[in-house]
């Protein structure tokens, strides 16, 4: 994490104030957020044989996440990101998947991995072949799948057909071909457009809130709580983890989304999603 006065423009070198290592990765943050909301979270991923991999695994354990399915890949570096945060709490980031790009889809066939699982949460920080294997196993076992389609990449029709709930932010929605999101009304429009391919779509719109489009062809808007922003970095992960926890605890998508929106608001106000 690098703190700077402002995010650099193209070809600009900005001067930072300080840098520090921070636990993260979308999946890791989401798993910790899920655990903090009272759900049992199990994480599947890969790390390298390096200090950063040990740091990441320790962060999962400290966050209450089960890590037996985290594998160490010999000869690979751990995944990481470089995130820049400005004085307003806004951020930009670049990720490197590292060992996560080497996850073997065959790992998903282990029955022990699926013991007592009520929900599968996926992100695009691992290859689609891995996500496809996971979603296929989940569908075979009657487990719902949530995809946080970040970072953006095109999805195959085969994989998209296995997604029960799609969650994207305004930028990702637009990159998937939906309308530009500038308010909750346009978030509803974007969610409706994406619902042509997915049963349930949640489009988050930052400080404005979120919109949900379901198979009942109805849009629900949920306004975000107004809070003083400390940092927006990881807010989406806080939302996804809390959404998953609430769904596992029996909430409807609408109820879970409302609870998740409050968790995200607490996060940007200073209560983080991860250690």
C-alpha positions as CSV (number, residue, x, y, z in Angstrom):
1,X,0.0,0.0,0.0
2,X,1.4,3.4,-1.0
3,X,-0.1,6.6,0.3
4,X,0.1,9.7,-1.9
5,X,-1.4,13.2,-2.1
6,X,-3.2,12.3,-5.4
7,X,-3.4,9.4,-7.8
8,X,-0.9,9.9,-10.7
9,X,-2.2,10.6,-14.2
10,X,-0.7,8.8,-17.2
11,X,3.0,9.6,-17.6
12,X,3.0,11.4,-14.2
13,X,5.3,10.4,-11.3
14,X,3.6,11.2,-8.0
15,X,5.4,11.5,-4.7
16,X,4.2,9.2,-1.9
17,X,4.1,9.8,1.8
18,X,4.7,6.2,3.0
19,X,4.3,2.6,2.1
20,X,3.5,-0.5,4.1
21,X,2.6,-4.2,3.6
22,X,-1.1,-5.0,4.1
23,X,-3.0,-8.2,4.0
24,X,-5.2,-8.5,1.0
25,X,-6.2,-10.0,-2.2
26,X,-9.9,-10.0,-3.1
27,X,-10.5,-13.5,-2.0
28,X,-8.6,-13.1,1.2
29,X,-10.3,-9.9,2.2
30,X,-13.7,-11.4,1.3
31,X,-13.1,-14.5,3.4
32,X,-12.0,-12.5,6.4
33,X,-15.0,-10.2,6.0
34,X,-17.3,-13.2,5.9
35,X,-15.7,-14.7,9.0
36,X,-16.0,-11.4,10.9
37,X,-19.8,-11.5,10.2
38,X,-20.0,-14.8,12.0
39,X,-19.9,-17.3,9.1
40,X,-17.4,-20.1,8.8
41,X,-15.1,-19.3,5.9
42,X,-12.9,-21.7,4.0
43,X,-10.3,-20.4,1.6
44,X,-8.9,-22.2,-1.4
45,X,-5.8,-20.6,-3.0
46,X,-2.1,-20.8,-3.5
47,X,0.9,-19.0,-2.2
48,X,4.6,-19.2,-3.0
49,X,7.5,-20.3,-0.8
50,X,8.2,-16.8,0.3
51,X,7.8,-14.5,3.2
52,X,4.8,-12.8,1.6
53,X,3.0,-16.1,1.3
54,X,3.5,-16.8,5.0
55,X,2.3,-13.3,5.7
56,X,-0.9,-13.8,3.7
57,X,-1.6,-17.2,5.3
58,X,-1.1,-15.8,8.7
59,X,-3.5,-13.0,7.9
60,X,-6.2,-15.5,6.9
61,X,-5.7,-17.4,10.1
62,X,-5.8,-14.2,12.2
63,X,-9.0,-13.3,10.5
64,X,-10.6,-16.6,11.5
65,X,-10.5,-18.3,8.1
66,X,-9.9,-22.0,7.6
67,X,-6.7,-22.4,5.5
68,X,-6.2,-26.1,5.0
69,X,-6.9,-25.7,1.3
70,X,-4.2,-23.1,0.8
71,X,-1.4,-24.8,-1.0
72,X,2.2,-23.7,-1.3
73,X,3.5,-23.9,-4.9
74,X,7.2,-24.5,-5.2
75,X,9.1,-22.1,-7.4
76,X,6.3,-19.6,-7.6
77,X,6.0,-16.2,-6.0
78,X,3.0,-15.3,-4.0
79,X,0.3,-13.1,-5.6
80,X,0.3,-9.4,-4.6
81,X,-0.9,-6.0,-5.6
82,X,0.4,-2.5,-5.5
83,X,-2.4,-0.1,-4.3
84,X,-2.1,3.7,-4.3
85,X,-4.4,5.6,-2.0
86,X,-4.8,9.4,-2.1
87,X,-5.7,11.8,0.7
88,X,-9.4,11.5,-0.1
89,X,-9.3,7.7,0.5
90,X,-9.7,6.9,-3.2
91,X,-7.4,4.3,-4.7
92,X,-6.1,2.5,-7.8
93,X,-4.4,-0.9,-7.9
94,X,-2.5,-3.4,-10.1
95,X,-2.5,-7.1,-9.2
96,X,-0.1,-9.9,-9.9
97,X,-1.7,-13.3,-9.5
98,X,1.6,-15.2,-8.9
99,X,1.0,-18.6,-7.4
100,X,-2.8,-18.2,-7.7
101,X,-2.4,-18.5,-11.5
102,X,-1.0,-22.0,-10.9
103,X,-4.0,-23.4,-9.0
104,X,-4.9,-26.8,-10.5
105,X,-8.6,-27.2,-11.2
106,X,-8.3,-30.8,-10.2
107,X,-8.0,-29.6,-6.6
108,X,-11.7,-28.7,-6.7
109,X,-12.6,-32.4,-6.9
110,X,-11.7,-33.1,-3.2
111,X,-14.9,-34.0,-1.3
112,X,-13.4,-32.7,1.9
113,X,-13.2,-29.2,0.5
114,X,-16.9,-29.1,0.0
115,X,-17.9,-30.5,3.5
116,X,-20.6,-28.2,5.0
117,X,-20.2,-25.6,2.3
118,X,-23.3,-23.4,1.9
119,X,-22.1,-20.9,-0.7
120,X,-19.2,-20.5,-3.1
121,X,-17.7,-17.0,-3.7
122,X,-15.4,-16.5,-6.7
123,X,-13.3,-13.6,-8.0
124,X,-11.4,-13.1,-11.2
125,X,-7.9,-13.1,-9.6
126,X,-7.5,-16.8,-10.6
127,X,-7.8,-18.3,-14.1
128,X,-11.3,-18.9,-15.4
129,X,-10.5,-22.6,-15.7
130,X,-10.3,-22.7,-11.9
131,X,-13.5,-20.7,-11.4
132,X,-15.3,-22.9,-13.9
133,X,-14.2,-26.1,-12.1
134,X,-15.3,-24.6,-8.8
135,X,-18.7,-23.4,-10.1
136,X,-19.3,-26.8,-11.8
137,X,-18.7,-28.7,-8.6
138,X,-20.9,-26.2,-6.7
139,X,-23.8,-26.7,-9.2
140,X,-23.4,-30.5,-9.0
141,X,-23.6,-30.3,-5.2
142,X,-26.5,-27.9,-5.1
143,X,-24.5,-25.0,-3.8
144,X,-25.1,-21.4,-4.9
145,X,-22.3,-19.5,-6.6
146,X,-21.6,-15.8,-6.2
147,X,-19.1,-14.2,-8.7
148,X,-17.5,-10.9,-7.9
149,X,-16.4,-10.2,-11.5
150,X,-13.3,-8.3,-10.6
151,X,-10.9,-7.5,-12.0
152,X,-12.8,-7.4,-15.3
153,X,-12.3,-10.0,-18.0
154,X,-14.7,-11.5,-20.5
155,X,-16.6,-14.5,-19.2
156,X,-17.3,-17.7,-21.2
157,X,-20.9,-18.6,-21.7
158,X,-20.2,-21.9,-20.0
159,X,-19.0,-20.2,-16.9
160,X,-21.6,-17.5,-16.9
161,X,-24.4,-20.1,-17.0
162,X,-23.2,-21.4,-13.6
163,X,-23.4,-18.0,-11.8
164,X,-26.3,-17.6,-9.4
165,X,-25.5,-14.0,-8.3
166,X,-23.2,-11.6,-10.1
167,X,-21.8,-8.7,-8.2
168,X,-20.0,-5.9,-10.1
169,X,-19.2,-2.2,-9.4
170,X,-20.0,0.6,-11.7
171,X,-16.8,0.3,-13.8
172,X,-17.0,-3.4,-14.1
173,X,-20.7,-3.2,-15.1
174,X,-19.8,-0.8,-17.9
175,X,-16.9,-3.0,-19.0
176,X,-19.3,-5.9,-19.3
177,X,-21.4,-3.9,-21.7
178,X,-24.0,-2.2,-19.4
179,X,-24.9,1.4,-19.3
180,X,-22.7,4.0,-17.5
181,X,-23.6,4.1,-13.8
182,X,-23.9,7.5,-12.3
183,X,-26.8,7.1,-9.9
184,X,-29.0,4.4,-8.5
185,X,-31.4,4.7,-11.4
186,X,-28.7,4.0,-13.9
187,X,-27.4,1.2,-11.6
188,X,-30.8,-0.4,-12.0
189,X,-30.6,0.0,-15.8
190,X,-27.1,-1.6,-15.8
191,X,-28.3,-4.5,-13.6
192,X,-31.3,-5.1,-15.9
193,X,-29.1,-5.2,-18.9
194,X,-26.7,-7.7,-17.3
195,X,-29.7,-9.8,-16.1
196,X,-30.1,-11.0,-19.7
197,X,-27.2,-13.3,-18.9
198,X,-27.5,-13.8,-15.1
199,X,-30.4,-14.7,-12.8
200,X,-29.5,-12.1,-10.2
201,X,-27.3,-9.1,-10.6
202,X,-26.0,-6.6,-7.9
203,X,-24.4,-3.4,-9.2
204,X,-22.7,-1.4,-6.5
205,X,-22.4,2.4,-7.0
206,X,-20.0,3.4,-4.3
207,X,-21.3,6.1,-1.9
208,X,-24.7,6.1,-3.7
209,X,-25.6,2.6,-2.8
210,X,-26.5,-0.4,-5.0
211,X,-29.1,-1.9,-7.2
212,X,-30.4,-5.5,-7.4
213,X,-32.1,-7.0,-10.4
214,X,-33.6,-10.4,-9.8
215,X,-35.3,-13.1,-12.0
216,X,-38.6,-11.6,-11.0
217,X,-37.8,-8.6,-13.3
218,X,-37.8,-6.1,-10.5
219,X,-35.1,-3.6,-9.3
220,X,-34.4,-2.9,-5.7
221,X,-32.4,0.2,-4.8
222,X,-30.5,0.4,-1.5
223,X,-29.0,3.7,-0.6
224,X,-25.6,3.7,1.2
225,X,-25.1,5.0,4.7
226,X,-23.4,8.4,4.7
227,X,-20.1,8.2,6.5
228,X,-16.8,10.1,6.6
229,X,-14.4,8.2,4.3
230,X,-11.1,7.1,5.7
231,X,-10.4,4.7,2.9
232,X,-12.5,3.1,0.1
233,X,-9.8,0.4,-0.5
234,X,-11.3,-3.0,0.2
235,X,-14.9,-1.7,0.5
236,X,-16.1,-4.0,-2.2
237,X,-14.5,-7.0,-0.5
238,X,-16.1,-6.0,2.8
239,X,-19.4,-5.9,0.9
240,X,-18.9,-9.3,-0.7
241,X,-17.9,-11.1,2.5
242,X,-20.8,-9.7,4.4
243,X,-23.2,-10.6,1.6
244,X,-22.0,-14.2,1.6
245,X,-22.2,-14.4,5.4
246,X,-25.8,-13.2,5.5
247,X,-26.8,-15.5,2.6
248,X,-25.4,-18.4,4.5
249,X,-27.3,-17.3,7.6
250,X,-30.6,-17.5,5.7
251,X,-31.1,-13.9,4.5
252,X,-32.7,-13.2,1.2
253,X,-30.6,-11.5,-1.4
254,X,-32.2,-8.1,-0.6
255,X,-31.7,-8.6,3.2
256,X,-28.1,-9.8,2.6
257,X,-27.4,-6.8,0.3
258,X,-28.7,-4.3,2.9
259,X,-26.5,-5.9,5.6
260,X,-23.5,-5.9,3.3
261,X,-24.0,-2.3,2.4
262,X,-23.8,-1.4,6.1
263,X,-20.7,-3.5,6.5
264,X,-19.1,-1.7,3.5
265,X,-20.0,1.7,5.0
266,X,-18.3,0.7,8.3
267,X,-15.3,-0.3,6.4
268,X,-14.8,3.0,4.6
269,X,-15.3,4.7,7.9
270,X,-12.3,2.9,9.3
271,X,-13.3,-0.6,10.3
272,X,-11.4,-2.7,7.8
273,X,-12.4,-5.9,6.1
274,X,-9.1,-7.6,6.9
275,X,-6.2,-7.4,9.4
